């Protein structure tokens, strides 16, 4: 009799654990208010939708922040602050993606794995990248469609050199989190046609550290560019 009771108790405990593990599995927020809501209570489909919105919000925050600065201090100051803000953020935040993803960060392939994880990642709808992996230390990245470029082409084409030719290379170099990777643009905007691919980047691992833009330093009345690893 005691054995039967123990078996029933074990069955109930197992069932309770399964229910708890399954979570609430919300597909949306149309139901009653849940004061104890956690991310694990959302369904996979709902989380994927949220991630896309988070990515859009992340990029929009940077854009609107820059627009506000430009209104007060001009576009040049706004572009410079925008670039340095992204650099500082990536240095502080991006190493966490490598840790969470358990990426050893030794090869070029390791670094492009890390590019797949931030909110402004290379796997979502905004910057969906294609890869040609020649070997673990040589990768060619191609961006067929870029929502940011499309917006700039439509609203403010004169920003293309600053965003696509300067900021993007600097940010790719920082996001790779490996100073030994050389980043060479094979194709950059402006485009002659919207049917053209947006940009192509060649990534190779070198024996020596590569130059990395490291913000500004004030010298006299001027701010000058600072570069790490530059000979």
Secondary structure, 3 states (H helix, E strand, C coil): CHHHHHHHHHHHHHHHHHHHHHCCCECCCCCCCCCCCCHHHECHHHHHHHHHHHHHHHHHHHHHHHHHHHHHHCHHHHHHHHHHHHHHHHHHHHHHHHHHCCCCCCCHHHHHHHHCCCCCCCCCCCCCEEEEEEECCEEEEEECCCHHHHHHHHHCHHHHHHHHHHHHHHHHHHHHCCCCEEEEEEECCCCCCCCCCCEEEEEEECCCCCCEEEEEEEECCEEEEEEECCC
